[in-house]
Amino acid sequence: MDERTAGFVDAFRVFLEEVVHSERGTRPADGPALMPTLQEHLGVDPRTLPVVTEDLPGHVFVNVDLALAAIQEQSGDGTLVGIGGGEQRRHNALSEILESAGRFGQFPLGPVDYVNLATGPDDTRQAVSFGLRLFTFDGTPVAVLQRGPDPRYGDPTARIEVLTPGDDVATRLIVAVREEMRRRSVFRGQVLSLGGSEYEAGVGGVTFHRRPTLTPDEIVLPAGVLERVRRHIAGVAHHRDRLRAAGQHLKRGLLLHGPPGTGKTHTVRFLVGALPELTVVLLAGPSIAYVSEAAQMARALEPALVVLEDCDLVAESRDHFAGEQPLLFAVLEALDGLSDDADVAFLLTTNRVAVLEPALAQRPGRIDLAIEVPLPDESARRQLIALYARSVPFSADALDDAAARAEGTTASFAKELVRRAVLIAAEDDRDATDDDLAQALDEMLSESQAITRSLLGAGGPGAWDEADELEFDAVDGYEEPDGFPGPRPFRPR
């Protein structure tokens, strides 16, 4: 473009701006003007001030709202206003909004936008999703544009944009916001899980769960196992001051391993319910990819527990958010990233400890204690069947007989056994009897139910176990591909 053409373009642009400005001046305003309100509050033309922006993860936005509301309330003279202009305002930074409002009268004052956000399993908070807070901080007027995440339009972060005529006031305000977020966090003392976003990679949200309520009588484990688990997780939290005084570390890792269906998850649920003072972050399946975010959250909310269920399912998978790094090593890196004085426990569960052991052995000290949850013996099977049949009038002899015959089965098997006995009786419109329990056990132990027993984690005739997998690999040359273990071709027994 030559100099003459460039001059014409600039002149034409100025002409259009003047026409638009003049036209807007002939029409009634859409609402009270934004610029005079800001200038009156700040004491200067807001367009002459720098905008200081702070981005925060979208899943902590509820804490951002709590923090800013508290700081504004403490000022004693705060006002909350909205900005009009439709969806366009969401696609403009505060500096662009100010420029358009000053030159063309766009973006008048309008209603505040709100969004309902969870603050617990049964509670919500109406948070400001787009609004302008006007108040004083450290004796200086400030204007803070608060906007929530909008992943639909590629904006997964929460954002605050600060205007103030005071030197370093914006920086001090942002530090205060982060401190208030930590103090007032709705996540503290809760049981949480992290979920993904359908729009992009990363944590998309937080789900609150009710804390389980299990009694020790509902946990059937070998003698001493539950006490060791509880001491390792809760004992350190209860005695952290003494441990610190003695120069001992607080960060710890526990591995529960054993066959499927033996009660590892049930033990975790009991532990979560029995320790209400701990913030618990639950990760399972694909959500284990967010272990780094979970570790940061746990550090901020200590004492805390991070539970990673079924780690064997991801031990050999590739974390597509971290290149070729196996996801298990991302877990170990998260453990490494916490300082020794962090009152944070990691609890891992696995059905196939052999998959995890090589990686754990290469990084010694990350997991301090490994506890096996074995198949229940006859006495434990008797307790399990009685536990699940506590509302069913089976005789002691029937329970003894079922426990003796169900060798090699699991807690999951016992639970299904009782349900099936009740169902058999229900089909005849009557209450369950000892005969129904025996019939249900006959069905479940039959050769034709081998796959059902495997799905319940139980052994017995025809059941598929890890030894079969090793034999199958050796004999037939089957190799599992990278990633999640693939399905195996069916082989009759």
PyMOL commands that set and color helices and strands:
alter all, ss='L'
color gray80, all
select helices_A, chain A and resi 3-25+34-42+46-48+58-75+86-91+94-104+151-153+169-184+216-218+225-238+240-245+264-274+285-300+311-313+327-337+353-362+378-388+396-405+411-427+434-445+447-455+466-476
alter helices_A, ss='H'
color red, helices_A
select strands_A, chain A and resi 52-57+79-83+109-110+113-118+124-137+140-147+157-163+191-196+203-209+252-257+279-284+304-309+344-350+369-372
alter strands_A, ss='S'
color yellow, strands_A
deselect
rebuild
show_as cartoon
